[in-house]
């Protein structure tokens, strides 16, 4: 389930007290819920250094500290606790579990905790170190957590409470960025929810979201995913850009991503697609999962990762977005929702937000706004890109842009996008083409560093302008640059329109073109 973190949970505990009992059961329950958890067993198996082990704390989203009878007798546990609390200041969430010890004894170092610190003081003769440990124990004891005592309740129920809490904390952080301007989306979400809940109770439900490119299918899917994420699923997976991932990496890669996200396990690989199918069915048939397959365009993609409802446990919800309604019908998806173009009111609202950053506009622009709303035909992507190209322009500038758009004979979305591309400065076209061809879905900082290293100058300002014009998107949840698939395809459209022969472009992304250029020793320039 971990996304920008290496681990969802770091477990800190005294092995001699709890490894083969409470902590072993807690670790098992976390893993079964798809929560990627680090324990010292990983260190022992990999024989890594203590420094590497402690770095796992920094790479975790949550630290669970199991404070048992002999926890403080280990100076390593105390050092680990001090490191955990240091990382808390950087955003690490710390959850203490008082296992058969009272929080006040930990807070004030009484009983076994007082005895252990006295022993450490005599052994190390380092009052500063011991004082640091005392402060750490006092600090962790003041945090909100869980307390288990013998004879008060069942241990398995206690563990379930912890796992449920951790799961919901993590899933709240797994929300997808819907849109900077999610106008009109909420009503669509409610319609899709009705279809998802209709007559299926604990059954497995597949639903298809279909519509033309640029109409907002992925936006709706992300919003529905966020709406469902708080429910009691055993695993979550939002598989984005299925078409693109398949073209680049193949179907086995899709299968690996799906299982890794749902089970929280790394390095899942398959020797064949059939092995992947068998593994998915075996590992997920008893799990209630929420799965979104975004931008599916071929039947074999569905067969590879969601071939049938019997692959998943009761209560699972599978959402598929595609431009091809027949693809859904052939896969026996009976519940479908068609995303249509926006009505004029919503379209006008979005255009104003993009062009003026609010819903108000100077009356001088009203006629121009209405012409553009009519031109965009209700396509949100077209409205965003058109609005982005008008930011800061005078009414005369608007009229010039409108003439450029209206001069296009066919109002196809790629033609609309090409006008926006042509309007870019040359310095803005460079990072746009590089990101579209090679760096889509990369972290913002990584993209900036790569382009800076290659061109010898910062592209930060130009990237910001591309975001401003809606040719790039910045995903605030994952801190990465994204791009609508139609915007991504637009450089290929431009290339085909302007140059009919290979050897005139500097960026190649299709394997067959790379081979042709290599064989013919042709240099390219775009």
C-alpha positions as CSV (number, residue, x, y, z in Angstrom):
1,X,0.0,0.0,0.0
2,X,3.0,2.3,0.5
3,X,3.4,4.9,-2.2
4,X,6.0,7.7,-1.6
5,X,7.2,5.8,1.5
6,X,9.2,2.6,1.4
7,X,7.2,1.1,4.3
8,X,3.7,1.8,5.7
9,X,4.7,0.7,9.2
10,X,7.9,0.3,11.2
11,X,7.5,-2.1,14.2
12,X,9.7,-1.3,17.2
13,X,9.6,-4.0,19.9
14,X,11.6,-6.1,22.4
15,X,12.1,-9.4,20.6
16,X,12.6,-11.5,23.7
17,X,9.2,-10.3,25.1
18,X,6.9,-10.4,22.1
19,X,8.4,-11.6,18.9
20,X,6.8,-15.1,18.9
21,X,3.5,-14.0,20.4
22,X,1.8,-10.6,20.3
23,X,4.2,-8.9,17.7
24,X,4.2,-12.0,15.5
25,X,0.4,-11.9,15.4
26,X,0.3,-8.2,14.9
27,X,2.8,-8.4,12.0
28,X,0.8,-11.2,10.3
29,X,-2.4,-9.2,10.6
30,X,-0.8,-6.0,9.2
31,X,0.6,-8.0,6.2
32,X,-2.7,-9.7,5.5
33,X,-4.4,-6.3,5.3
34,X,-1.9,-5.2,2.6
35,X,0.1,-3.0,5.0
36,X,3.8,-3.1,4.1
37,X,5.5,-3.5,7.5
38,X,9.2,-3.4,8.5
39,X,10.5,-5.6,11.3
40,X,14.0,-6.5,12.5
41,X,13.6,-9.9,10.8
42,X,14.2,-8.1,7.5
43,X,17.5,-6.9,8.9
44,X,18.5,-10.3,10.1
45,X,17.7,-11.9,6.8
46,X,19.5,-9.4,4.7
47,X,22.4,-8.9,7.2
48,X,22.3,-5.1,6.6
49,X,24.0,-2.6,8.8
50,X,22.4,-0.9,11.8
51,X,22.6,2.4,9.9
52,X,20.5,0.9,7.1
53,X,18.1,-0.5,9.6
54,X,17.6,2.8,11.3
55,X,17.1,4.5,7.9
56,X,14.0,2.4,7.6
57,X,12.4,4.5,10.3
58,X,12.8,7.6,8.1
59,X,11.3,5.7,5.2
60,X,8.2,4.7,7.0
61,X,4.8,6.4,7.3
62,X,3.9,5.1,10.7
63,X,5.9,3.7,13.7
64,X,4.2,1.3,16.1
65,X,6.2,1.1,19.4
66,X,5.3,-2.0,21.4
67,X,6.2,-1.1,25.0
68,X,6.4,-4.4,26.9
69,X,7.9,-5.4,30.3
70,X,11.5,-5.6,29.1
71,X,11.5,-3.0,26.3
72,X,13.7,-0.6,28.3
73,X,16.2,-3.3,29.2
74,X,17.5,-3.1,25.6
75,X,19.6,0.0,24.9
76,X,19.1,-0.7,21.2
77,X,15.3,-0.4,21.7
78,X,15.8,2.9,23.5
79,X,18.1,4.3,20.8
80,X,15.5,3.2,18.3
81,X,12.8,5.0,20.2
82,X,14.8,8.2,20.3
83,X,15.3,8.0,16.5
84,X,11.5,7.4,16.0
85,X,10.6,10.4,18.1
86,X,13.2,12.5,16.2
87,X,11.5,11.5,13.0
88,X,8.1,12.4,14.5
89,X,9.1,16.1,14.1
90,X,9.5,15.4,10.3
91,X,6.0,13.9,10.0
92,X,6.3,10.3,11.1
93,X,3.1,9.2,12.9
94,X,4.0,7.3,16.2
95,X,1.5,4.9,17.8
96,X,2.5,3.5,21.2
97,X,1.1,0.1,22.3
98,X,1.4,-0.5,26.0
99,X,1.5,-4.3,26.2
100,X,0.9,-5.5,29.7
101,X,2.5,-2.4,31.1
102,X,0.9,0.7,32.4
103,X,1.5,4.0,30.6
104,X,2.3,5.8,33.8
105,X,5.1,3.3,34.6
106,X,6.6,4.1,31.2
107,X,6.1,7.8,31.6
108,X,7.7,8.0,35.1
109,X,10.1,5.1,34.6
110,X,8.7,3.0,37.5
111,X,8.9,-0.8,37.9
112,X,10.9,-2.6,35.2
113,X,11.5,0.6,33.3
114,X,13.1,2.3,36.3
115,X,15.2,-0.8,37.0
116,X,16.4,-0.9,33.4
117,X,17.4,2.7,33.3
118,X,19.3,2.4,36.6
119,X,21.2,-0.6,35.1
120,X,22.0,1.5,31.9
121,X,23.2,4.4,34.0
122,X,25.7,2.1,35.8
123,X,26.8,0.4,32.6
124,X,27.4,3.4,30.4
125,X,28.1,6.1,33.0
126,X,26.7,8.5,30.5
127,X,24.1,10.7,32.1
128,X,23.3,12.6,28.8
129,X,22.5,9.4,27.0
130,X,20.3,8.0,29.8
131,X,18.6,11.4,30.1
132,X,17.8,11.3,26.4
133,X,16.2,7.8,26.9
134,X,14.2,9.0,29.9
135,X,12.8,11.9,27.8
136,X,11.9,9.6,25.0
137,X,10.0,7.3,27.3
138,X,8.2,10.2,28.9
139,X,7.3,11.6,25.4
140,X,6.0,8.4,23.9
141,X,3.9,7.7,27.0
142,X,2.1,11.0,26.5
143,X,1.1,10.0,23.0
144,X,-2.4,8.6,22.2
145,X,-2.1,4.8,21.7
146,X,-3.4,1.4,22.9
147,X,-3.2,-0.3,26.2
148,X,-3.6,-4.1,26.7
149,X,-3.9,-5.8,30.1
150,X,-4.3,-9.4,30.9
151,X,-7.9,-10.5,31.6
152,X,-9.5,-7.4,30.1
153,X,-10.2,-8.6,26.6
154,X,-9.2,-10.9,23.7
155,X,-5.8,-10.2,22.2
156,X,-7.0,-10.9,18.7
157,X,-9.7,-8.2,19.0
158,X,-7.1,-5.8,20.4
159,X,-4.8,-6.5,17.4
160,X,-7.8,-6.0,15.0
161,X,-8.4,-2.5,16.5
162,X,-4.8,-1.5,15.9
163,X,-4.8,-2.8,12.3
164,X,-8.1,-1.1,11.5
165,X,-6.8,2.2,12.8
166,X,-3.5,1.9,10.9
167,X,-5.3,0.9,7.7
168,X,-7.6,3.9,7.8
169,X,-4.8,6.3,8.6
170,X,-2.9,5.0,5.6
171,X,-5.8,5.0,3.2
172,X,-6.6,8.6,4.0
173,X,-3.0,9.3,2.7
174,X,-3.7,7.3,-0.4
175,X,-6.3,9.7,-1.8
176,X,-6.0,10.5,-5.4
177,X,-5.8,14.1,-6.7
178,X,-9.1,14.5,-8.5
179,X,-8.8,17.9,-10.2
180,X,-7.9,21.5,-9.4
181,X,-11.4,22.4,-10.4
182,X,-13.7,19.4,-9.7
183,X,-16.8,21.1,-11.0
184,X,-19.8,18.9,-11.4
185,X,-18.0,15.7,-10.3
186,X,-19.8,15.1,-7.1
187,X,-23.2,14.4,-8.8
188,X,-21.5,11.9,-11.1
189,X,-19.9,10.2,-8.1
190,X,-23.3,9.7,-6.6
191,X,-24.6,8.2,-9.8
192,X,-21.7,5.7,-10.0
193,X,-22.2,4.8,-6.3
194,X,-25.8,3.9,-7.0
195,X,-24.6,1.5,-9.7
196,X,-21.9,0.0,-7.5
197,X,-24.4,-0.6,-4.7
198,X,-27.3,-1.8,-6.8
199,X,-28.5,-5.3,-5.7
200,X,-25.1,-6.7,-5.0
201,X,-24.7,-6.5,-1.2
202,X,-21.7,-8.7,-0.5
203,X,-21.1,-9.8,-4.1
204,X,-18.3,-8.8,-6.3
205,X,-19.3,-5.9,-8.6
206,X,-17.6,-4.7,-11.8
207,X,-18.6,-1.4,-13.3
208,X,-17.5,0.3,-16.5
209,X,-17.0,4.1,-17.0
210,X,-16.8,4.9,-20.7
211,X,-16.8,8.0,-22.9
212,X,-14.7,9.8,-25.5
213,X,-11.1,11.0,-24.8
214,X,-10.8,14.1,-22.7
215,X,-14.3,13.9,-21.3
216,X,-13.3,13.3,-17.7
217,X,-13.4,9.5,-17.1
218,X,-10.2,9.3,-15.1
219,X,-11.2,12.3,-13.0
220,X,-14.5,10.6,-12.1
221,X,-12.7,7.3,-11.3
222,X,-10.3,9.1,-8.9
223,X,-13.2,10.8,-7.2
224,X,-15.2,7.5,-6.8
225,X,-12.0,5.9,-5.5
226,X,-11.6,8.6,-2.9
227,X,-15.3,8.3,-2.0
228,X,-14.9,4.5,-1.4
229,X,-11.5,4.4,0.2
230,X,-12.7,4.8,3.8
231,X,-14.7,1.7,3.6
232,X,-13.4,-1.6,5.1
233,X,-11.5,-3.0,2.1
234,X,-8.6,-5.5,2.6
235,X,-6.6,-4.0,-0.2
236,X,-6.6,-1.0,-2.6
237,X,-5.2,-0.5,-6.1
238,X,-5.6,2.3,-8.5
239,X,-3.9,1.1,-11.7
240,X,-3.4,4.2,-13.8
241,X,-2.6,4.4,-17.5
242,X,-3.2,0.7,-18.2
243,X,-2.8,1.3,-21.9
244,X,0.5,3.1,-21.6
245,X,1.9,0.7,-19.0
246,X,1.0,-2.3,-21.2
247,X,2.7,-0.8,-24.2
248,X,5.8,0.0,-22.3
249,X,6.2,-2.9,-19.9
250,X,3.8,-5.7,-20.9
251,X,0.9,-7.5,-19.1
252,X,3.1,-9.2,-16.5
253,X,4.1,-5.8,-15.2
254,X,0.5,-4.9,-14.7
255,X,0.0,-8.1,-12.7
256,X,3.0,-7.3,-10.5
257,X,1.8,-3.7,-9.8
258,X,-1.7,-4.9,-8.9
259,X,-0.5,-7.5,-6.3
260,X,2.3,-5.3,-4.9
261,X,-0.2,-2.5,-4.2
262,X,-2.9,-4.7,-2.7
263,X,-0.6,-7.0,-0.7
264,X,2.1,-4.5,0.2
265,X,4.8,-6.8,-1.0
266,X,7.8,-5.9,-3.2
267,X,9.6,-7.7,-6.0
268,X,6.5,-9.7,-7.2
269,X,7.5,-11.1,-10.6
270,X,6.0,-13.7,-12.9
271,X,7.6,-15.9,-15.6
272,X,4.4,-15.9,-17.6
273,X,1.0,-14.1,-17.8
274,X,-0.7,-17.4,-16.8
275,X,1.3,-17.7,-13.7
276,X,0.3,-14.1,-12.8
277,X,-3.4,-15.0,-13.4
278,X,-3.2,-18.0,-11.1
279,X,-1.4,-16.1,-8.4
280,X,-3.9,-13.2,-8.5
281,X,-6.8,-15.6,-8.2
282,X,-5.2,-17.5,-5.4
283,X,-4.0,-14.5,-3.3
284,X,-7.1,-12.3,-3.7
285,X,-10.0,-14.7,-3.9
286,X,-10.8,-14.2,-0.2
287,X,-9.9,-10.5,0.0
288,X,-12.3,-7.6,-0.3
289,X,-10.5,-5.2,-2.7
290,X,-11.1,-1.9,-4.3
291,X,-9.5,-1.9,-7.8
292,X,-9.6,0.8,-10.5
293,X,-8.3,-0.1,-13.9
294,X,-7.9,3.3,-15.7
295,X,-7.7,3.7,-19.5
296,X,-8.1,0.1,-20.6
297,X,-8.1,-0.4,-24.4
298,X,-7.6,-4.1,-25.0
299,X,-9.4,-7.3,-23.8
300,X,-6.1,-9.0,-22.8
301,X,-5.5,-6.3,-20.2
302,X,-8.7,-7.2,-18.4
303,X,-8.0,-10.9,-18.8
304,X,-4.6,-10.4,-17.2
305,X,-5.7,-8.6,-14.0
306,X,-9.4,-8.9,-13.6
307,X,-10.6,-11.9,-15.7
308,X,-13.6,-12.7,-13.6
309,X,-15.6,-11.7,-10.5
310,X,-14.5,-15.0,-8.8
311,X,-10.9,-13.7,-8.7
312,X,-11.8,-11.5,-5.8
313,X,-13.4,-11.8,-2.4
314,X,-17.0,-10.9,-1.4
315,X,-17.7,-7.1,-1.3
316,X,-15.0,-6.3,-3.8
317,X,-15.5,-3.4,-6.2
318,X,-13.8,-3.3,-9.7
319,X,-14.0,0.0,-11.7
320,X,-12.9,0.1,-15.3
321,X,-12.5,3.2,-17.4
322,X,-12.2,3.0,-21.2
323,X,-13.2,4.8,-24.4
324,X,-14.5,1.5,-25.8
325,X,-18.0,0.5,-24.6
326,X,-17.9,-2.7,-26.6
327,X,-14.8,-3.8,-24.6
328,X,-16.9,-3.7,-21.4
329,X,-19.8,-5.6,-23.0
330,X,-17.4,-8.3,-24.2
331,X,-16.0,-8.7,-20.7
332,X,-19.6,-9.1,-19.4
333,X,-19.6,-5.8,-17.5
334,X,-23.3,-5.1,-17.3
335,X,-23.3,-1.9,-15.2
336,X,-21.9,1.0,-17.2
337,X,-21.8,4.7,-16.7
338,X,-21.3,7.0,-19.7
339,X,-19.4,10.3,-19.0
340,X,-20.8,12.9,-21.4
341,X,-19.7,16.4,-22.2
342,X,-20.5,19.1,-19.7
343,X,-23.5,21.4,-19.9
344,X,-22.9,25.0,-20.8
345,X,-23.2,26.3,-17.2
346,X,-20.5,23.9,-15.8
347,X,-18.3,24.5,-18.9
348,X,-18.5,28.3,-18.4
349,X,-17.7,28.0,-14.7
350,X,-14.6,25.9,-15.5
351,X,-13.4,28.2,-18.3
352,X,-13.7,31.2,-15.9
353,X,-11.7,29.4,-13.2
354,X,-9.0,28.6,-15.6
355,X,-8.8,32.0,-17.3
356,X,-9.5,34.3,-14.4
357,X,-8.9,32.1,-11.3
358,X,-12.4,32.8,-10.1
359,X,-16.0,32.6,-11.4
360,X,-16.3,36.3,-12.1
361,X,-15.3,37.8,-15.4
362,X,-15.3,41.3,-16.9
363,X,-18.5,41.8,-19.0
364,X,-16.3,42.6,-22.0
365,X,-15.3,38.9,-22.0
366,X,-18.8,37.4,-21.8
367,X,-19.3,37.0,-25.6
368,X,-15.8,35.5,-26.0
369,X,-16.4,33.1,-23.2
370,X,-19.7,31.9,-24.7
371,X,-18.0,31.4,-28.1
372,X,-15.3,29.3,-26.5
373,X,-17.8,27.2,-24.5
374,X,-19.6,26.4,-27.7
375,X,-16.3,25.6,-29.4
376,X,-15.1,23.2,-26.8
377,X,-18.3,21.1,-27.0
378,X,-18.4,20.3,-23.3
379,X,-14.9,18.6,-23.2
380,X,-13.3,19.4,-19.8
381,X,-9.8,18.8,-21.2
382,X,-10.4,21.2,-24.1
383,X,-11.8,23.8,-21.7
384,X,-8.8,23.6,-19.4
385,X,-6.3,23.9,-22.1
386,X,-8.1,26.8,-23.8
387,X,-8.6,28.6,-20.5
388,X,-4.9,28.1,-19.7
389,X,-3.9,29.7,-23.0
390,X,-5.9,32.8,-22.2
391,X,-4.5,33.6,-18.7
392,X,-3.4,37.3,-18.5
393,X,-4.4,38.2,-22.0
394,X,-6.3,41.3,-23.0
395,X,-9.7,41.1,-24.8
396,X,-7.7,41.7,-28.1
397,X,-5.5,38.7,-27.2
398,X,-8.6,36.6,-26.6
399,X,-10.0,37.5,-30.0
400,X,-6.7,36.4,-31.6
401,X,-6.7,33.1,-29.8
402,X,-10.4,32.5,-30.7
403,X,-9.7,33.1,-34.4
404,X,-6.9,30.5,-34.2
405,X,-9.2,27.9,-32.6
406,X,-12.1,28.6,-34.9
407,X,-9.9,28.4,-38.0
408,X,-9.6,24.6,-37.4
409,X,-11.9,22.8,-39.7
410,X,-12.2,19.7,-37.5
411,X,-12.9,20.3,-33.8
412,X,-11.0,17.2,-32.8
413,X,-9.3,17.4,-29.4
414,X,-5.8,16.9,-30.8
415,X,-6.3,19.8,-33.2
416,X,-7.3,22.0,-30.2
417,X,-4.2,20.9,-28.3
418,X,-2.0,21.6,-31.3
419,X,-3.1,25.3,-31.3
420,X,-2.0,25.5,-27.6
421,X,1.3,23.8,-28.5
422,X,1.9,26.2,-31.3
423,X,1.3,29.2,-29.0
424,X,4.1,28.1,-26.7
425,X,7.5,29.9,-26.7
426,X,10.3,27.8,-28.0
427,X,11.8,27.6,-24.5
428,X,8.5,26.1,-23.3
429,X,8.2,23.5,-26.1
430,X,11.5,22.0,-25.1
431,X,10.5,20.7,-21.6
432,X,7.0,19.9,-22.8
433,X,8.3,17.5,-25.5
434,X,10.8,16.0,-23.1
435,X,8.3,15.3,-20.4
436,X,5.6,14.1,-22.9
437,X,8.0,11.6,-24.5
438,X,10.2,10.5,-21.6
439,X,9.4,12.0,-18.1
440,X,5.7,11.7,-17.6
441,X,4.8,10.4,-14.1
442,X,8.2,11.3,-12.7
443,X,8.7,13.3,-9.5
444,X,8.8,17.1,-10.1
445,X,12.3,17.5,-8.5
446,X,13.6,14.6,-10.6
447,X,12.3,16.2,-13.8
448,X,13.8,19.5,-12.9
449,X,17.2,17.9,-12.1
450,X,17.3,15.9,-15.3
451,X,16.4,18.8,-17.6
452,X,18.8,21.1,-15.7
453,X,21.6,18.6,-16.1
454,X,20.9,18.1,-19.8
455,X,20.4,21.7,-20.9
456,X,22.6,23.4,-18.4
457,X,19.9,25.7,-17.2
458,X,16.9,25.6,-15.0
459,X,13.5,24.7,-16.6
460,X,11.5,25.3,-13.4
461,X,9.9,28.5,-14.7
462,X,8.9,26.9,-18.0
463,X,7.5,23.8,-16.2
464,X,5.4,26.2,-14.1
465,X,4.1,27.9,-17.2
466,X,3.1,24.5,-18.7
467,X,1.2,23.6,-15.5
468,X,-0.5,27.1,-15.7
469,X,-1.7,26.3,-19.2
470,X,-3.0,22.8,-18.2
471,X,-0.6,21.0,-20.6
472,X,1.0,19.5,-17.5
473,X,-0.6,18.6,-14.1
474,X,1.1,18.5,-10.7
475,X,-0.2,15.7,-8.5
476,X,0.0,17.2,-5.0
477,X,-0.5,13.8,-3.3
478,X,2.4,12.0,-5.1
479,X,4.5,15.1,-5.8
480,X,4.8,14.1,-9.5
481,X,4.1,15.6,-12.9
482,X,1.3,14.0,-14.8
483,X,-0.2,14.6,-18.2
484,X,-3.5,13.6,-19.8
485,X,-3.0,10.8,-22.3
486,X,-4.3,13.0,-25.1
487,X,-1.9,15.7,-24.2
488,X,0.9,13.1,-24.1
489,X,-0.2,11.9,-27.6
490,X,-0.2,15.4,-29.1
491,X,3.6,15.6,-29.8
492,X,3.2,12.4,-31.9
493,X,0.3,14.1,-33.7
494,X,2.4,17.2,-34.3
495,X,5.3,15.1,-35.5
496,X,3.1,13.3,-38.0
497,X,1.6,16.5,-39.3
498,X,4.8,18.4,-39.7
499,X,7.3,15.7,-40.8
500,X,6.3,12.7,-42.8
501,X,9.7,11.1,-42.8
502,X,11.8,9.8,-40.0
503,X,15.1,11.5,-39.4
504,X,13.7,14.9,-38.6
505,X,12.9,14.5,-34.9
506,X,15.1,14.5,-31.9
507,X,12.8,12.5,-29.6
508,X,11.9,8.9,-30.4
509,X,9.6,6.8,-28.2
510,X,8.3,4.0,-30.5
511,X,10.6,1.0,-30.7
512,X,10.1,0.5,-34.4
513,X,11.1,4.2,-35.1
514,X,14.2,3.8,-32.9
515,X,15.2,0.7,-34.9
516,X,14.6,2.4,-38.3
517,X,16.6,5.5,-37.3
518,X,19.4,3.4,-36.0
519,X,19.5,1.2,-39.1
520,X,19.4,4.1,-41.4
521,X,21.8,6.2,-39.3
522,X,19.4,9.1,-39.5
523,X,19.6,12.1,-37.2
524,X,16.4,13.7,-36.1
525,X,15.3,17.1,-35.1
526,X,12.0,18.3,-33.7
